[in-house]
Amino acid sequence: MRLTSSLLTLGLFSCVATMAPAQTSVPAAAGQNSPTLAPHPANESSAQPTEESMRLDVVVTDKGGKNVAGLAVADFQLLDNNRPMQIVSFKAFGGSAPPADPPAIVIIVFDTVNMPFDSVSYTRAQVAAFLRQNGGHLANPVALAVLTNTNIQFQGEPNTDGNEVASHLDATASNLRTLTNAAGAWGAIERFDFCVRMMTVLAQHIKDLPGRKVVIWAGPGWPMLTDPGLNFSFKGQKEFFDSIVTLNTLLREGQIELSSVAQGMPDQFTYLYESYLKGVKKVTQSTPSNLGLKVMAIQSGGRVIPPTNDVAASVTTVVQDAGTYYEITFDPPRPDGPNEYHELKLKVNQPGLTAHTNTGYYGKPEPVLAP
C-alpha cells in the first residue's frame, strides 16, 4: 500500500492502493493479546451480502476494555431504529480465526493545531515508545500523519517495522504548530472549521484503500463551540448537517474507525462530548458540537481514551481494534426520503461484553460538494 506524502488539503492528496505482501507472522505488541471464548464451529456464515447490504465492522470488549475473539453470529442482535434485523453475513478476524486480508491499517494523526508545543513533543515521544516496543514488531501496518495549520501530511508509508516508522517522527519537528490561535470565539471557530474540513479530506482520501482503517487522532480535538453566546443561522445549521451526514457516511462506507487519545489529565471538559452522542435527525438539531472529534469517534465505533500521560498505553489499547474484530452485513430498510437517520444498536448476548460499531447511518445520503 502506498500513501503519497503530498499535502492533504483542498483535495491534493492521492492514494495508490497497492498492497505489499502482508506480514502475518509478526508477533503482536505487548498488551494486545485478546481474550478468546470457546471457539464456535464456524467463523463466518455462508450467506452472501447483496448490493443493498450494509457492512459494519464490530469490536467487542470485556469490562476491562480488552478485545474479545471467538464469538459467532448467534451472539449478536442488531436493531435498526429498534427494529430487529437479520444478519446476512458474518466474519470473524483474530483470535483463533484467520487475520483479515488485507490487514487493517493504523494511521496515527498528530494534531499540532490544537496542542501546545510541549504536548506535541511529549506525544511524539510516547508514540515512538509504542512503535519500538516488542522489538519494533507491529502486528498491523502503521502510518504517521501530521496536522498543521495548513494541511495534513503523511510521514512515510504504512509499515510493520515500528523502528522504521519511528524514524519518521523526526520529520515532524519542522511541522509543529506555527499558528498562534486568535483569542476568543473567532479563533475557536477558525480551528473548528479547518479541522472538520481536514477530517473530511482525510476520510475521502483513505476510504478507498482496501480493508479496515483505524485512525488514531492524537490530541484533544478541535473546539466544540458550546458557548451559549454563539448563534447560528439556518444556513449555518444546514452546513453543519451536511458535514455530519458526509462524515458519517465516509467513515462507515470507508471502514474507518476513528479513535481519540490525548496527553494530560481529565478535567471538567473531558466528558462534555457525551451530551452530543445522539444522532442528528434534522437540520434544526445540528450544532458544531455534533461534529466534535470524540462524538464522531464513538459514532464510528471507535474509542475515546481519557487523557493520560501514558499515551503509549492508550495507543496500544486502540490498536487492538485493528487485529480482532467482526464484520457483519444486513439489509437496511428502504428510507422514506433523503438523509433519513437510522439509529443502530448491536447487542452481545453474553454478560459483560460490549459491541462497538457505527451507532447510526443516513439512508439515501445526499451528495455535497467536497471541502
KOLVO-966338 format. One record per residue (C-alpha): residue number from 0; residue in three letters; x, y, z. Coordinates in steps of 0.05 Angstrom, whole numbers. Layout:
N
+-----+-----+--------+--------+--------+
!   i !  aa !      x !      y !      z !
+-----+-----+--------+--------+--------+
! NUM ! ala !      X !      Y !      Z !
...
+-----+-----+--------+--------+--------+
END
This chain:
371
+-----+-----+--------+--------+--------+
!   i !  aa !      x !      y !      z !
+-----+-----+--------+--------+--------+
!   0 ! met !      0 !      0 !      0 !
!   1 ! arg !     26 !     68 !    -17 !
!   2 ! leu !      6 !    134 !     14 !
!   3 ! thr !     37 !    193 !    -21 !
!   4 ! ser !     65 !    248 !     23 !
!   5 ! ser !     30 !    303 !    -17 !
!   6 ! leu !     -9 !    354 !     22 !
!   7 ! leu !    -76 !    331 !     47 !
!   8 ! thr !   -111 !    396 !     34 !
!   9 ! leu !   -160 !    420 !    -19 !
!  10 ! gly !   -162 !    351 !    -49 !
!  11 ! leu !    -88 !    350 !    -67 !
!  12 ! phe !    -73 !    283 !    -32 !
!  13 ! ser !    -76 !    220 !    -73 !
!  14 ! cys !    -71 !    147 !    -53 !
!  15 ! val !    -46 !     89 !    -95 !
!  16 ! ala !    -75 !     26 !    -67 !
!  17 ! thr !    -20 !    -25 !    -78 !
!  18 ! met !    -10 !    -75 !    -22 !
!  19 ! ala !     56 !   -106 !     -5 !
!  20 ! pro !     53 !   -178 !     19 !
!  21 ! ala !     23 !   -180 !     89 !
!  22 ! gln !     69 !   -199 !    145 !
!  23 ! thr !     24 !   -247 !    183 !
!  24 ! ser !     77 !   -279 !    226 !
!  25 ! val !     97 !   -216 !    264 !
!  26 ! pro !     81 !   -223 !    338 !
!  27 ! ala !     32 !   -174 !    369 !
!  28 ! ala !     57 !   -118 !    413 !
!  29 ! ala !     54 !   -127 !    488 !
!  30 ! gly !    -15 !   -117 !    517 !
!  31 ! gln !    -51 !   -133 !    452 !
!  32 ! asn !    -70 !   -205 !    467 !
!  33 ! ser !   -145 !   -213 !    464 !
!  34 ! pro !   -188 !   -257 !    508 !
!  35 ! thr !   -217 !   -314 !    467 !
!  36 ! leu !   -281 !   -350 !    483 !
!  37 ! ala !   -293 !   -423 !    468 !
!  38 ! pro !   -289 !   -430 !    392 !
!  39 ! his !   -352 !   -439 !    351 !
!  40 ! pro !   -357 !   -488 !    293 !
!  41 ! ala !   -351 !   -432 !    241 !
!  42 ! asn !   -320 !   -363 !    239 !
!  43 ! glu !   -365 !   -339 !    183 !
!  44 ! ser !   -434 !   -351 !    154 !
!  45 ! ser !   -446 !   -380 !     85 !
!  46 ! ala !   -496 !   -326 !     65 !
!  47 ! gln !   -474 !   -274 !     14 !
!  48 ! pro !   -490 !   -200 !     21 !
!  49 ! thr !   -523 !   -164 !    -37 !
!  50 ! glu !   -511 !    -95 !    -67 !
!  51 ! glu !   -565 !    -69 !    -19 !
!  52 ! ser !   -530 !    -98 !     42 !
!  53 ! met !   -495 !    -53 !     92 !
!  54 ! arg !   -429 !    -73 !    124 !
!  55 ! leu !   -410 !    -59 !    196 !
!  56 ! asp !   -343 !    -72 !    229 !
!  57 ! val !   -352 !    -92 !    301 !
!  58 ! val !   -304 !    -92 !    360 !
!  59 ! val !   -326 !   -128 !    423 !
!  60 ! thr !   -294 !   -113 !    490 !
!  61 ! asp !   -299 !   -141 !    560 !
!  62 ! lys !   -307 !    -99 !    623 !
!  63 ! gly !   -232 !    -86 !    624 !
!  64 ! gly !   -232 !    -59 !    553 !
!  65 ! lys !   -197 !   -119 !    522 !
!  66 ! asn !   -219 !   -143 !    454 !
!  67 ! val !   -258 !   -208 !    454 !
!  68 ! ala !   -250 !   -261 !    399 !
!  69 ! gly !   -287 !   -326 !    389 !
!  70 ! leu !   -358 !   -300 !    382 !
!  71 ! ala !   -408 !   -326 !    330 !
!  72 ! val !   -466 !   -294 !    293 !
!  73 ! ala !   -515 !   -322 !    344 !
!  74 ! asp !   -482 !   -279 !    397 !
!  75 ! phe !   -505 !   -215 !    365 !
!  76 ! gln !   -572 !   -179 !    359 !
!  77 ! leu !   -578 !   -119 !    312 !
!  78 ! leu !   -632 !    -66 !    317 !
!  79 ! asp !   -646 !    -12 !    264 !
!  80 ! asn !   -690 !     42 !    295 !
!  81 ! asn !   -707 !    -11 !    348 !
!  82 ! arg !   -729 !    -60 !    294 !
!  83 ! pro !   -694 !   -128 !    296 !
!  84 ! met !   -653 !   -140 !    234 !
!  85 ! gln !   -628 !   -206 !    205 !
!  86 ! ile !   -552 !   -210 !    200 !
!  87 ! val !   -539 !   -232 !    128 !
!  88 ! ser !   -465 !   -248 !    132 !
!  89 ! phe !   -415 !   -254 !    188 !
!  90 ! lys !   -339 !   -259 !    191 !
!  91 ! ala !   -291 !   -261 !    250 !
!  92 ! phe !   -219 !   -238 !    248 !
!  93 ! gly !   -165 !   -250 !    301 !
!  94 ! gly !   -161 !   -299 !    358 !
!  95 ! ser !   -169 !   -369 !    331 !
!  96 ! ala !   -198 !   -341 !    266 !
!  97 ! pro !   -153 !   -322 !    207 !
!  98 ! pro !   -129 !   -250 !    205 !
!  99 ! ala !   -160 !   -200 !    158 !
! 100 ! asp !   -131 !   -199 !     87 !
! 101 ! pro !   -111 !   -145 !     73 !
! 102 ! pro !    -93 !   -127 !    144 !
! 103 ! ala !   -123 !    -65 !    175 !
! 104 ! ile !    -80 !     -2 !    171 !
! 105 ! val !    -68 !     41 !    232 !
! 106 ! ile !    -59 !    116 !    219 !
! 107 ! ile !    -35 !    160 !    276 !
! 108 ! val !    -51 !    233 !    266 !
! 109 ! phe !    -11 !    285 !    306 !
! 110 ! asp !    -56 !    345 !    318 !
! 111 ! thr !     -8 !    404 !    324 !
! 112 ! val !    -64 !    455 !    314 !
! 113 ! asn !   -100 !    440 !    380 !
! 114 ! met !    -40 !    420 !    423 !
! 115 ! pro !     14 !    464 !    453 !
! 116 ! phe !     87 !    451 !    434 !
! 117 ! asp !    103 !    413 !    499 !
! 118 ! ser !     44 !    365 !    489 !
! 119 ! val !     62 !    352 !    417 !
! 120 ! ser !    134 !    335 !    436 !
! 121 ! tyr !    112 !    291 !    494 !
! 122 ! thr !     61 !    255 !    450 !
! 123 ! arg !    114 !    243 !    396 !
! 124 ! ala !    159 !    210 !    448 !
! 125 ! gln !    103 !    166 !    473 !
! 126 ! val !     83 !    143 !    403 !
! 127 ! ala !    156 !    128 !    389 !
! 128 ! ala !    157 !     84 !    452 !
! 129 ! phe !     96 !     47 !    426 !
! 130 ! leu !    127 !     36 !    358 !
! 131 ! arg !    192 !      9 !    387 !
! 132 ! gln !    162 !    -37 !    439 !
! 133 ! asn !    166 !   -112 !    425 !
! 134 ! gly !    229 !   -101 !    385 !
! 135 ! gly !    192 !    -56 !    337 !
! 136 ! his !    148 !   -113 !    310 !
! 137 ! leu !     79 !    -86 !    293 !
! 138 ! ala !     20 !   -133 !    282 !
! 139 ! asn !    -11 !    -84 !    232 !
! 140 ! pro !     19 !    -33 !    184 !
! 141 ! val !     24 !     36 !    216 !
! 142 ! ala !     29 !    104 !    182 !
! 143 ! leu !     40 !    172 !    213 !
! 144 ! ala !      8 !    238 !    193 !
! 145 ! val !     15 !    309 !    219 !
! 146 ! leu !    -40 !    362 !    220 !
! 147 ! thr !    -11 !    432 !    216 !
! 148 ! asn !    -47 !    499 !    206 !
! 149 ! thr !    -44 !    489 !    131 !
! 150 ! asn !    -52 !    415 !    115 !
! 151 ! ile !    -45 !    342 !    134 !
! 152 ! gln !     18 !    308 !    111 !
! 153 ! phe !     38 !    235 !    115 !
! 154 ! gln !    107 !    216 !    142 !
! 155 ! gly !    129 !    154 !    105 !
! 156 ! glu !     89 !     93 !     84 !
! 157 ! pro !     48 !     43 !    125 !
! 158 ! asn !     98 !     -7 !    154 !
! 159 ! thr !    100 !    -64 !    203 !
! 160 ! asp !    172 !    -45 !    222 !
! 161 ! gly !    160 !      0 !    282 !
! 162 ! asn !    232 !     23 !    285 !
! 163 ! glu !    229 !     48 !    214 !
! 164 ! val !    162 !     83 !    226 !
! 165 ! ala !    191 !    115 !    289 !
! 166 ! ser !    248 !    143 !    248 !
! 167 ! his !    198 !    186 !    210 !
! 168 ! leu !    178 !    221 !    275 !
! 169 ! asp !    240 !    265 !    269 !
! 170 ! ala !    209 !    294 !    205 !
! 171 ! thr !    150 !    321 !    245 !
! 172 ! ala !    194 !    371 !    282 !
! 173 ! ser !    190 !    421 !    225 !
! 174 ! asn !    114 !    415 !    222 !
! 175 ! leu !    100 !    437 !    293 !
! 176 ! arg !     46 !    489 !    301 !
! 177 ! thr !     66 !    559 !    278 !
! 178 ! leu !     -4 !    588 !    281 !
! 179 ! thr !    -19 !    628 !    344 !
! 180 ! asn !    -93 !    617 !    356 !
! 181 ! ala !   -133 !    681 !    356 !
! 182 ! ala !   -162 !    697 !    424 !
! 183 ! gly !   -236 !    687 !    437 !
! 184 ! ala !   -291 !    652 !    399 !
! 185 ! trp !   -267 !    671 !    330 !
! 186 ! gly !   -201 !    634 !    339 !
! 187 ! ala !   -241 !    573 !    362 !
! 188 ! ile !   -287 !    578 !    302 !
! 189 ! glu !   -228 !    582 !    255 !
! 190 ! arg !   -198 !    519 !    285 !
! 191 ! phe !   -264 !    482 !    285 !
! 192 ! asp !   -278 !    497 !    212 !
! 193 ! phe !   -208 !    479 !    189 !
! 194 ! cys !   -204 !    414 !    229 !
! 195 ! val !   -272 !    389 !    206 !
! 196 ! arg !   -252 !    403 !    134 !
! 197 ! met !   -186 !    367 !    143 !
! 198 ! met !   -220 !    308 !    176 !
! 199 ! thr !   -267 !    304 !    116 !
! 200 ! val !   -210 !    307 !     66 !
! 201 ! leu !   -172 !    253 !    105 !
! 202 ! ala !   -233 !    207 !    104 !
! 203 ! gln !   -245 !    220 !     30 !
! 204 ! his !   -174 !    200 !     11 !
! 205 ! ile !   -166 !    137 !     52 !
! 206 ! lys !   -236 !    109 !     45 !
! 207 ! asp !   -219 !     71 !    -19 !
! 208 ! leu !   -157 !     38 !      8 !
! 209 ! pro !   -171 !    -37 !     15 !
! 210 ! gly !   -193 !    -63 !     83 !
! 211 ! arg !   -204 !    -31 !    150 !
! 212 ! lys !   -171 !     34 !    172 !
! 213 ! val !   -161 !     52 !    246 !
! 214 ! val !   -147 !    126 !    252 !
! 215 ! ile !   -119 !    148 !    320 !
! 216 ! trp !   -125 !    223 !    329 !
! 217 ! ala !    -70 !    243 !    379 !
! 218 ! gly !    -93 !    307 !    411 !
! 219 ! pro !   -153 !    336 !    449 !
! 220 ! gly !   -192 !    351 !    387 !
! 221 ! trp !   -219 !    416 !    360 !
! 222 ! pro !   -265 !    465 !    397 !
! 223 ! met !   -337 !    441 !    404 !
! 224 ! leu !   -363 !    513 !    405 !
! 225 ! thr !   -411 !    503 !    463 !
! 226 ! asp !   -411 !    576 !    483 !
! 227 ! pro !   -485 !    595 !    491 !
! 228 ! gly !   -469 !    664 !    463 !
! 229 ! leu !   -455 !    634 !    394 !
! 230 ! asn !   -517 !    635 !    350 !
! 231 ! phe !   -520 !    602 !    281 !
! 232 ! ser !   -568 !    616 !    224 !
! 233 ! phe !   -608 !    562 !    189 !
! 234 ! lys !   -556 !    565 !    133 !
! 235 ! gly !   -502 !    552 !    184 !
! 236 ! gln !   -541 !    494 !    214 !
! 237 ! lys !   -551 !    466 !    143 !
! 238 ! glu !   -475 !    467 !    133 !
! 239 ! phe !   -465 !    431 !    199 !
! 240 ! phe !   -518 !    379 !    180 !
! 241 ! asp !   -486 !    367 !    112 !
! 242 ! ser !   -419 !    356 !    145 !
! 243 ! ile !   -450 !    308 !    196 !
! 244 ! val !   -482 !    267 !    140 !
! 245 ! thr !   -419 !    268 !     98 !
! 246 ! leu !   -371 !    246 !    153 !
! 247 ! asn !   -419 !    194 !    180 !
! 248 ! thr !   -424 !    163 !    110 !
! 249 ! leu !   -350 !    168 !     94 !
! 250 ! leu !   -328 !    135 !    158 !
! 251 ! arg !   -379 !     78 !    153 !
! 252 ! glu !   -371 !     63 !     79 !
! 253 ! gly !   -296 !     71 !     82 !
! 254 ! gln !   -288 !     22 !    140 !
! 255 ! ile !   -255 !     77 !    180 !
! 256 ! glu !   -255 !     73 !    256 !
! 257 ! leu !   -237 !    140 !    288 !
! 258 ! ser !   -208 !    139 !    358 !
! 259 ! ser !   -182 !    193 !    405 !
! 260 ! val !   -122 !    193 !    451 !
! 261 ! ala !    -91 !    253 !    487 !
! 262 ! gln !    -37 !    272 !    536 !
! 263 ! gly !    -55 !    303 !    602 !
! 264 ! met !   -106 !    292 !    658 !
! 265 ! pro !   -182 !    291 !    656 !
! 266 ! asp !   -217 !    357 !    671 !
! 267 ! gln !   -287 !    386 !    671 !
! 268 ! phe !   -289 !    385 !    595 !
! 269 ! thr !   -264 !    314 !    585 !
! 270 ! tyr !   -333 !    282 !    581 !
! 271 ! leu !   -371 !    340 !    551 !
! 272 ! tyr !   -378 !    302 !    486 !
! 273 ! glu !   -424 !    251 !    519 !
! 274 ! ser !   -481 !    301 !    515 !
! 275 ! tyr !   -478 !    302 !    439 !
! 276 ! leu !   -475 !    228 !    421 !
! 277 ! lys !   -547 !    222 !    399 !
! 278 ! gly !   -555 !    221 !    324 !
! 279 ! val !   -578 !    285 !    289 !
! 280 ! lys !   -643 !    274 !    250 !
! 281 ! lys !   -655 !    343 !    220 !
! 282 ! val !   -622 !    408 !    203 !
! 283 ! thr !   -651 !    447 !    262 !
! 284 ! gln !   -619 !    398 !    311 !
! 285 ! ser !   -549 !    410 !    283 !
! 286 ! thr !   -496 !    443 !    325 !
! 287 ! pro !   -420 !    447 !    318 !
! 288 ! ser !   -415 !    401 !    379 !
! 289 ! asn !   -445 !    344 !    338 !
! 290 ! leu !   -381 !    347 !    296 !
! 291 ! gly !   -334 !    341 !    356 !
! 292 ! leu !   -276 !    292 !    349 !
! 293 ! lys !   -298 !    248 !    407 !
! 294 ! val !   -370 !    249 !    384 !
! 295 ! met !   -351 !    224 !    315 !
! 296 ! ala !   -303 !    173 !    345 !
! 297 ! ile !   -358 !    139 !    386 !
! 298 ! gln !   -407 !    143 !    329 !
! 299 ! ser !   -356 !    108 !    283 !
! 300 ! gly !   -348 !     51 !    332 !
! 301 ! gly !   -282 !     77 !    357 !
! 302 ! arg !   -254 !     92 !    426 !
! 303 ! val !   -245 !    154 !    467 !
! 304 ! ile !   -188 !    143 !    516 !
! 305 ! pro !   -188 !    194 !    572 !
! 306 ! pro !   -127 !    239 !    575 !
! 307 ! thr !    -67 !    206 !    607 !
! 308 ! asn !      8 !    215 !    610 !
! 309 ! asp !     15 !    143 !    586 !
! 310 ! val !     -3 !    157 !    514 !
! 311 ! ala !     35 !     95 !    491 !
! 312 ! ala !    -13 !     52 !    531 !
! 313 ! ser !    -73 !     89 !    501 !
! 314 ! val !    -47 !     76 !    430 !
! 315 ! thr !    -35 !      3 !    447 !
! 316 ! thr !   -107 !     -4 !    470 !
! 317 ! val !   -136 !     25 !    406 !
! 318 ! val !    -90 !    -15 !    361 !
! 319 ! gln !   -124 !    -79 !    387 !
! 320 ! asp !   -183 !    -59 !    343 !
! 321 ! ala !   -141 !    -69 !    280 !
! 322 ! gly !   -130 !   -143 !    294 !
! 323 ! thr !   -190 !   -172 !    329 !
! 324 ! tyr !   -258 !   -153 !    303 !
! 325 ! tyr !   -320 !   -178 !    267 !
! 326 ! glu !   -353 !   -159 !    201 !
! 327 ! ile !   -428 !   -165 !    193 !
! 328 ! thr !   -476 !   -145 !    138 !
! 329 ! phe !   -551 !   -133 !    139 !
! 330 ! asp !   -603 !   -108 !     91 !
! 331 ! pro !   -627 !    -39 !    116 !
! 332 ! pro !   -699 !    -18 !    106 !
! 333 ! arg !   -713 !     29 !     49 !
! 334 ! pro !   -712 !    101 !     72 !
! 335 ! asp !   -773 !    145 !     60 !
! 336 ! gly !   -731 !    204 !     39 !
! 337 ! pro !   -660 !    232 !     33 !
! 338 ! asn !   -615 !    237 !     94 !
! 339 ! glu !   -663 !    196 !    137 !
! 340 ! tyr !   -627 !    179 !    201 !
! 341 ! his !   -628 !    108 !    228 !
! 342 ! glu !   -603 !     91 !    297 !
! 343 ! leu !   -565 !     25 !    303 !
! 344 ! lys !   -558 !    -17 !    365 !
! 345 ! leu !   -516 !    -80 !    367 !
! 346 ! lys !   -524 !   -123 !    428 !
! 347 ! val !   -480 !   -181 !    450 !
! 348 ! asn !   -518 !   -238 !    481 !
! 349 ! gln !   -465 !   -252 !    533 !
! 350 ! pro !   -457 !   -217 !    600 !
! 351 ! gly !   -402 !   -165 !    610 !
! 352 ! leu !   -388 !   -155 !    535 !
! 353 ! thr !   -399 !    -91 !    495 !
! 354 ! ala !   -403 !    -84 !    419 !
! 355 ! his !   -372 !    -22 !    387 !
! 356 ! thr !   -395 !     -5 !    317 !
! 357 ! asn !   -428 !     51 !    278 !
! 358 ! thr !   -484 !     79 !    320 !
! 359 ! gly !   -526 !    102 !    262 !
! 360 ! tyr !   -528 !    118 !    188 !
! 361 ! tyr !   -564 !    163 !    138 !
! 362 ! gly !   -607 !    130 !     86 !
! 363 ! lys !   -600 !    159 !     16 !
! 364 ! pro !   -547 !    210 !     36 !
! 365 ! glu !   -549 !    270 !     -9 !
! 366 ! pro !   -482 !    286 !    -41 !
! 367 ! val !   -449 !    351 !    -22 !
! 368 ! leu !   -390 !    388 !    -53 !
! 369 ! ala !   -321 !    367 !    -30 !
! 370 ! pro !   -288 !    414 !     21 !
+-----+-----+--------+--------+--------+
END
